[in-house]
Amino acid sequence: MRIAIVGTGFWARYQIPAWQELEGVEIVAAYNRTRSKAEEMAQKFRISKVL
């Protein structure tokens, strides 16, 4: 399953690592209305694309 994270606020810090622990799940993109927040989370969790 390939997913995108929409919203990289407080809860994303917990949701992203949980998704990354699941076999067969790949986070392919991150989005936030404040792009810099999405970029920060993408870098921290090695997500390749920021929308």
Number of C-alpha atoms within 10 A of each C-alpha: 9 9 12 16 21 14 15 23 13 8 9 16 13 10 12 19 11 10 15 13 10 10 8 9 12 15 19 16 18 25 20 17 11 11 13 13 17 25 20 15 21 22 13 10 14 12 20 12 15 20 13
